[in-house]
Amino acid sequence: MSEEIKDNLIQCPHCESTMCYEYHHPTYVQWMCFNCGYGSTSHMVKDSEFVTSSKETMPELVKDLEFVAEDGLVWYPSVINVPEKGILFPNGGSKDAWGWTVAPLIEIDKEEKPRFPKNQTHKVDLAKMVNFPKDMFTHALDVLHKL
């Protein structure tokens, strides 16, 4: 017998938009706001081992942009990677001066292959990165989708 999986739109605790997608899985809940770009899961509880260990590999900017909701869940700006197409990520010098970057992916040339891990076939095209203000996540997501 399988459990029913439920999806909802809720009010985002970070930006208060009603464009926050809530995904219910039998073992966790995940949230992704399509207005502000922040996301969380039911595992992301403030001061939990999960959050502490996640921070060990996070970029400093993402750590600085952490948002703790009233319910104790920790929210971070999202990174969206579409294999062989592109990536959307938070980018900037500080929590006061950041935005979203969309970077297309291009195939790695044969002569460059030795510099990359064996299974990697694509790299970020630095020359074609596009930057967006932090309040334009939806537009940046649309650009990523159209790559």
Solvent accessible surface area in square Angstrom, and as a share of the most:
residue,aa,sasa,rsa
1,M,245,1.09
2,S,105,0.68
3,E,122,0.55
4,E,140,0.63
5,I,85,0.43
6,K,115,0.49
7,D,76,0.40
8,N,66,0.34
9,L,123,0.61
10,I,50,0.25
11,Q,106,0.47
12,C,0,0.00
13,P,53,0.34
14,H,64,0.29
15,C,42,0.25
16,E,119,0.54
17,S,20,0.13
18,T,95,0.55
19,M,84,0.37
20,C,0,0.00
21,Y,76,0.29
22,E,21,0.09
23,Y,58,0.22
24,H,56,0.25
25,H,62,0.28
26,P,64,0.40
27,T,104,0.60
28,Y,63,0.24
29,V,29,0.17
30,Q,77,0.34
31,W,29,0.10
32,M,30,0.13
33,C,0,0.00
34,F,73,0.30
35,N,59,0.30
36,C,15,0.09
37,G,0,0.00
38,Y,8,0.03
39,G,15,0.15
40,S,7,0.05
41,T,33,0.19
42,S,43,0.28
43,H,87,0.39
44,M,18,0.08
45,V,69,0.39
46,K,108,0.46
47,D,122,0.63
48,S,30,0.19
49,E,135,0.60
50,F,100,0.42
51,V,5,0.03
52,T,72,0.42
53,S,48,0.31
54,S,31,0.20
55,K,66,0.28
56,E,137,0.62
57,T,125,0.72
58,M,34,0.15
59,P,86,0.54
60,E,116,0.52
61,L,22,0.11
62,V,13,0.07
63,K,59,0.25
64,D,76,0.39
65,L,14,0.07
66,E,55,0.25
67,F,57,0.24
68,V,55,0.32
69,A,7,0.05
70,E,190,0.85
71,D,105,0.54
72,G,19,0.19
73,L,23,0.11
74,V,1,0.00
75,W,5,0.02
76,Y,16,0.06
77,P,6,0.04
78,S,16,0.10
79,V,86,0.50
80,I,43,0.22
81,N,92,0.47
82,V,49,0.28
83,P,104,0.65
84,E,112,0.50
85,K,80,0.34
86,G,0,0.00
87,I,35,0.18
88,L,0,0.00
89,F,47,0.20
90,P,12,0.07
91,N,58,0.30
92,G,39,0.38
93,G,79,0.76
94,S,45,0.29
95,K,116,0.49
96,D,122,0.63
97,A,66,0.51
98,W,32,0.11
99,G,9,0.09
100,W,1,0.00
101,T,1,0.00
102,V,1,0.01
103,A,0,0.00
104,P,19,0.12
105,L,33,0.17
106,I,69,0.35
107,E,125,0.56
108,I,13,0.07
109,D,77,0.40
110,K,180,0.76
111,E,138,0.62
112,E,27,0.12
113,K,77,0.32
114,P,114,0.72
115,R,177,0.65
116,F,44,0.18
117,P,92,0.58
118,K,191,0.81
119,N,140,0.72
120,Q,62,0.28
121,T,69,0.40
122,H,31,0.14
123,K,49,0.21
124,V,53,0.31
125,D,16,0.08
126,L,131,0.65
127,A,98,0.76
128,K,131,0.56
129,M,66,0.29
130,V,70,0.40
131,N,106,0.54
132,F,19,0.08
133,P,76,0.48
134,K,98,0.42
135,D,117,0.60
136,M,76,0.34
137,F,0,0.00
138,T,67,0.39
139,H,87,0.39
140,A,0,0.00
141,L,37,0.18
142,D,55,0.29
143,V,38,0.22
144,L,3,0.01
145,H,139,0.62
146,K,145,0.62
147,L,71,0.35
